[in-house]
């Protein structure tokens, strides 16, 4: 890193050892590292040398300000910029001129993570016209062929399970801490067991529905997680049910009679909510039940490559469709939402006039996005974590 030694403060990271290992890598370079544990899951992932915060949420900003001052913090690292503790810490850090790096799930998936200064998603500083993206992309070298980043669903599930298990069991040590996740962690765990037990039948049914629709005019609507801050903070909807009702009503009123709507459940949705029943009832009330289809599985990339158009709130799945030159309509705030790349009018007009992205614009957008906002790697394998650590260190150095 640079000759000037820095002092890094880590707040909550993703479940697993990533932040601890980034901290160790920074220490090896001579930098100071400080960590605050807010709950039992944090303590599991960073068991030694951290500061336990046991105060109330109202006392949190003063605590953070004192810590920034006493430890001469130069850089703040956190996973997600919409968690309540992180929002307050970020604001206090800005008052003191402390750099804030935000890690988040990647704008491009798989193989990438987002790592930006100041904010991600709707808070990202990456904004520009299509002319600006073409100009900036022309200055950059072509992206070299890169090997895929390994991933294991079991590793993500294991890290997440034990993290949230210790959030629950750590309430005596951290009596005031409340997770940013809505709902019950225990119910989520039971939901995962239920989904894993039904995985084969879900995939078979999804493939059957998809094969029956191929070759027709099919609009794809991938669902997102209601608890995701992409919905809670960066969309006009209170939850994904509200977004689904909005899209279905628009489809029923404005889509051509030969168009179908394929709704796909999010692969990480562990809730017991009956999406299939909800969609069927709503479609029946709107008298489009024969043209609305729900699946809980399937190859999203394959569907995105063949869709007539993709509708989403602000899902990263939109980039799969854009990469294949397919029309996209985002009804929430999204980093890729701009004239020439996505449909920027109302969704009502999208069904009849889905327009593909301008020639070459997605490639230019992607090139700038990778250069400014992304690091290679992931959280679901040892090789992915090692690659991610290297990318994060390089980005902080730059």
Residue pairs with C-beta under 8 A, 6 or more apart in sequence:
1 26
1 29
1 31
1 393
1 396
1 397
2 397
5 30
5 31
5 32
6 31
6 32
6 74
6 75
7 31
7 32
7 33
7 34
7 71
7 72
7 73
7 74
7 75
8 23
8 26
8 31
8 32
8 33
8 34
8 73
8 74
8 75
8 76
8 77
9 34
9 35
9 36
9 67
9 68
9 71
9 73
9 75
9 76
9 77
9 98
10 19
10 22
10 23
10 33
10 34
10 35
10 36
10 46
10 77
10 78
11 35
11 36
11 38
11 76
11 77
11 78
11 79
11 85
11 86
11 89
12 38
12 42
12 78
12 79
12 80
12 83
12 85
12 86
13 19
13 20
13 45
13 77
13 78
13 79
13 103
14 79
14 103
14 159
14 379
15 41
15 45
15 156
15 159
15 160
15 162
15 163
15 164
16 45
16 155
16 159
16 163
16 379
16 385
17 45
17 385
18 379
18 385
18 388
18 389
19 35
19 45
19 46
19 77
19 79
20 35
20 45
20 46
21 385
21 389
22 77
22 389
22 392
22 393
23 33
23 35
23 46
25 389
25 393
26 33
26 393
27 33
29 393
32 71
32 72
34 51
34 67
34 71
34 73
35 46
35 49
35 50
35 51
36 42
36 50
36 51
36 52
36 53
36 67
37 43
37 46
37 50
37 51
37 52
37 53
37 174
38 53
38 85
38 174
38 177
39 166
39 167
39 170
39 174
39 177
39 179
40 166
40 167
40 168
40 169
40 170
40 171
40 173
40 174
41 162
41 163
41 164
41 165
41 166
41 167
41 170
42 50
43 50
43 52
43 166
43 170
43 173
44 162
44 163
44 166
45 163
51 67
52 173
52 174
53 60
53 63
53 174
54 173
54 174
54 175
54 176
55 63
55 176
56 176
57 84
57 85
57 176
57 178
60 85
60 88
60 89
61 88
61 89
61 91
61 92
64 88
64 89
64 92
64 93
65 92
65 95
65 96
67 73
68 92
68 93
68 96
68 98
69 96
73 93
73 96
73 98
74 98
74 99
75 98
75 99
75 100
75 101
75 396
76 89
76 90
76 93
76 98
76 99
76 100
76 101
77 100
77 101
77 103
78 86
78 89
78 90
78 100
78 101
78 102
78 103
79 102
79 103
79 104
80 86
80 102
80 103
80 104
80 120
80 180
80 229
81 87
81 90
81 100
81 102
81 104
81 119
81 120
81 123
82 180
82 229
82 232
82 233
83 180
83 229
84 180
85 180
90 100
90 119
93 99
93 100
94 100
99 117
100 117
100 118
101 115
101 116
101 117
101 392
101 395
101 396
102 114
102 115
102 116
102 117
102 118
102 119
102 120
103 113
103 114
103 115
103 392
104 113
104 114
104 115
104 116
104 120
104 121
105 113
105 114
105 316
106 112
106 113
106 114
106 316
106 374
106 378
107 114
107 316
107 319
107 335
107 336
107 369
107 373
107 374
108 316
108 319
108 366
108 369
108 370
108 374
109 316
109 317
109 319
110 148
110 149
110 151
110 378
111 146
111 148
111 149
111 376
111 377
111 378
112 370
112 374
112 375
112 376
112 377
112 378
113 374
113 375
113 376
113 377
113 378
113 379
113 388
113 391
114 120
114 121
114 373
114 374
114 375
115 373
115 374
115 375
115 391
115 392
115 395
116 124
116 125
116 126
116 372
116 373
117 125
118 125
119 125
120 373
121 229
121 230
121 234
121 314
121 333
121 334
121 335
122 233
122 234
122 314
122 333
122 334
122 335
124 335
124 373
126 335
126 368
126 369
126 372
126 373
128 136
128 338
128 368
129 338
129 339
130 338
130 339
130 340
130 341
130 358
130 361
130 364
133 361
133 364
133 365
133 368
134 360
134 361
134 364
136 364
136 368
137 363
137 364
137 365
137 367
137 368
138 364
140 367
140 368
140 371
142 367
143 367
143 370
146 376
149 376
149 377
149 378
149 381
149 383
149 384
149 387
150 378
150 380
150 381
150 382
150 383
150 384
151 378
151 380
151 381
151 384
152 380
152 381
153 380
155 379
155 380
155 381
156 379
156 380
157 192
159 379
161 189
161 192
164 179
164 181
164 185
164 188
164 189
165 185
165 189
167 177
167 179
167 185
168 185
168 186
170 177
171 177
179 185
181 188
181 227
182 226
182 227
183 227
183 271
187 271
187 272
188 270
188 271
189 270
190 272
191 270
191 271
191 272
192 270
194 270
194 272
195 202
195 270
199 297
202 296
202 297
203 297
203 298
205 295
205 296
205 297
206 264
206 295
206 296
206 297
206 298
207 297
207 298
209 262
209 293
209 295
209 298
210 262
210 295
210 298
210 302
210 303
213 260
213 262
213 293
214 306
216 258
216 260
217 256
217 258
217 259
217 260
217 308
218 259
218 260
218 261
218 262
218 306
218 307
218 308
219 251
219 255
219 259
219 260
219 261
219 262
219 307
219 308
219 309
219 310
219 311
219 351
219 354
220 262
220 264
220 303
220 304
220 307
220 309
220 310
220 311
220 321
221 244
221 247
221 261
221 262
221 263
221 264
221 310
221 311
221 312
222 263
222 264
222 266
222 300
222 310
222 312
222 315
222 317
223 240
223 244
223 263
223 264
223 265
223 266
223 269
223 275
224 230
224 231
224 240
224 243
224 266
224 312
224 313
224 314
224 315
225 231
225 240
225 266
225 268
225 269
226 232
226 239
226 240
226 241
226 271
230 313
230 314
230 315
230 332
231 237
231 239
231 240
231 243
231 313
231 332
234 314
234 332
234 333
234 334
235 243
235 313
235 314
235 331
235 332
235 333
236 331
236 332
237 243
237 246
237 313
237 332
240 313
241 273
241 278
243 313
243 331
243 332
244 263
244 278
244 279
244 282
245 282
246 331
246 347
247 261
247 311
247 331
247 347
248 261
248 279
248 282
248 283
248 286
248 288
248 292
249 286
250 347
250 348
250 351
251 259
251 261
251 288
251 292
251 351
252 283
252 286
252 287
252 288
253 348
254 348
254 349
254 351
254 352
255 261
255 291
255 351
255 352
256 351
256 352
259 291
259 308
259 351
260 291
260 292
260 293
261 288
261 291
261 292
261 293
262 293
262 295
262 303
262 307
263 275
263 279
263 292
263 293
263 294
263 295
264 294
264 295
264 296
264 298
264 300
264 303
265 275
265 294
265 295
265 296
265 297
267 297
269 275
275 294
275 296
276 294
276 296
279 292
279 294
280 289
280 294
283 289
283 291
283 292
300 317
300 320
301 320
304 310
304 317
304 320
304 321
304 323
304 324
304 326
305 320
305 321
305 324
305 326
307 321
307 326
308 326
308 327
308 354
309 321
309 326
309 327
309 328
309 329
309 343
309 350
309 351
309 354
310 317
310 318
310 320
310 321
310 326
310 327
310 328
310 329
311 328
311 329
311 331
311 347
311 350
312 318
312 328
312 329
312 330
312 331
312 332
312 334
313 330
313 331
313 332
314 330
314 331
314 332
314 333
314 334
314 337
318 328
318 330
318 334
318 336
318 342
319 336
319 362
319 366
321 327
321 328
322 328
322 336
322 341
322 342
322 357
322 362
322 365
323 362
323 366
325 356
325 357
325 362
326 356
327 342
327 343
327 350
327 354
327 355
327 356
327 357
328 336
328 341
328 342
328 343
328 357
329 342
329 343
329 347
329 350
329 354
330 336
330 337
330 342
330 343
331 347
334 342
335 369
335 373
336 342
336 365
337 344
338 344
340 357
340 358
340 361
341 357
341 358
341 361
341 362
341 365
342 357
343 349
343 350
343 354
343 355
375 388
375 391
375 392
375 394
375 395
376 387
376 388
376 391
377 384
377 385
377 386
377 387
377 388
377 389
377 390
377 391
378 384
378 385
378 387
378 388
379 385
379 388
